[in-house]
């Protein structure tokens, strides 16, 4: 079933990477380590640790992009910017359910 969502997962990973790069450039210097740390954690490795780690990373990216962009574009637009991460979290639920069932 993962093959059905492969293209969507790739597009959402690219979106999350682009959002974190923009957040790194636009965030204050004291907070610039957060998006960089998230970028390093979300880079797909040859041997992924587990689906749980990827799932938790996606949750943290959701909240971090909302918080980092809220100072730049306001709270309402920050929620809109972080909204595609909800779809990524949902896809992680589906993939985890397929792997563990």
Order of alpha helices (4+ residues) and beta strands (2+ residues): alpha-alpha-alpha-alpha-alpha
